[in-house]
Amino acid sequence: MSLFLGLETSCDDTSVALVAGDGEVLKLYKYTKDEDHRPFGGIVPERASRNHLKSVVSLLKEIETDLNQSFGLNFKQLSGIGYTSRPGLLGSLIVGSVAAKTLNQVFDTPLYPVNHLEGHVLSPWLYEKSEGAAPKEMTFPHLSLIVSGGHTQLVLVRAIGDYEILGSTRDDAVGEAIDKFSKSLGLGFPGGPLVDKKSITGDPKAHSFPRPMIKEPNYDFSFSGLKASASRYISGKLDFSEAEISDLCASYLEACIEVLEVKTRKALIEFKPKGFSVVGGVSANSLLRKRFESMAKDLDVPLFIPPLKFCTDNGAMIALVAALRLPNINDQLDFEPSSKSLAGDFYDKR
């Protein structure tokens, strides 16, 4: 049985996981410190790095105990170690990189730098037998919509390691736009779950927010104009009732999701993939899930959305990339983490 360790430290959450070669998640640990960033209304990079330093060693010790007690193995006997090398907060990436490279040097376990976004793209194929799930067959070509706090992209997946970015956001990611909207309304951080919850009882037609680039003949996105429009409206009033807040949240999410929906539908019709997925933190949004499930049924295309625990950043998706890319990745000890996906390096073929 091949086992892979995954380390994810691209942003503020520290996560480590143990995953089998077929995508079965055997152990998953995650350390979240939202309360540390909440007073600032967003993630503070320096605090995030410090929290990774405090948590990564303790989480790795838990995984080591699991390896020994459940499988009679140690780190040296793993098939490989995958760690997030890019993109993300540089300080956070460095912590995970150093931890992974240290394990490589001590145990001589193969080391695989992983692109965080490829982790999200492949996350729908993670599964847990304990939850009654079974392995899912990968079908290609596959269309993937990445929606998170830092990224919004449409990617055509022709095979593992063969990806074409059809479109990206020109400015803000949809998750960032929702977080900033939450902050403007005074709801708090992280904004995604809060806006989602408030929107359930709201009227999505109460406010007519703009849908940037929705009619453009491409697959790019833009959310800065939508964010600015909502901010101007909110700053023009001193107070809102609970009903008004719910209407604002419902209307704002409607604008965000309609743009995502229109662009994705267009790509599905043009490229005719055998399946499509929505991945990343924003894929946990309840309205988005309902709308995309409806679209999948309408177009008769299989839809894959990861379980909630695999929507947000996690070590399991990083381990899975290492497992699936095993023949094509060289364990480069000198590979440097980067805050960005470099040109041609988004899903590089190291």
HELIX and SHEET records of a PDB file:
HELIX    1   1 ASP A   34  HIS A   37  1                                   4    
HELIX    2   2 ARG A   38  PHE A   40  5                                   3    
HELIX    3   3 PRO A   45  ASP A   66  1                                  22    
HELIX    4   4 LEU A   67  PHE A   71  3                                   5    
HELIX    5   5 PHE A   75  GLN A   77  5                                   3    
HELIX    6   6 LEU A   90  PHE A  107  1                                  18    
HELIX    7   7 HIS A  116  LEU A  122  1                                   7    
HELIX    8   8 SER A  123  TRP A  125  5                                   3    
HELIX    9   9 LYS A  129  GLU A  131  5                                   3    
HELIX   10  10 VAL A  174  LEU A  185  1                                  12    
HELIX   11  11 GLY A  191  SER A  199  1                                   9    
HELIX   12  12 SER A  224  SER A  235  1                                  12    
HELIX   13  13 GLU A  242  PHE A  271  1                                  30    
HELIX   14  14 GLY A  281  ALA A  284  5                                   4    
HELIX   15  15 SER A  286  LEU A  299  1                                  14    
HELIX   16  16 LEU A  308  CYS A  311  1                                   4    
HELIX   17  17 GLY A  315  LEU A  324  1                                  10    
HELIX   18  18 LEU A  326  ASN A  328  5                                   3    
SHEET    1   A 5 VAL A  25  TYR A  31  0                                        
SHEET    2   A 5 THR A  14  ALA A  20 -1                                        
SHEET    3   A 5 LEU A   3  GLU A   8 -1                                        
SHEET    4   A 5 GLY A  80  ARG A  86  1                                        
SHEET    5   A 5 LEU A 111  ASN A 115  1                                        
SHEET    1   B 5 ASP A 162  SER A 168  0                                        
SHEET    2   B 5 THR A 152  ALA A 159 -1                                        
SHEET    3   B 5 HIS A 142  VAL A 147 -1                                        
SHEET    4   B 5 GLY A 275  VAL A 279  1                                        
SHEET    5   B 5 LEU A 303  PHE A 304  1                                        
END                                                                             
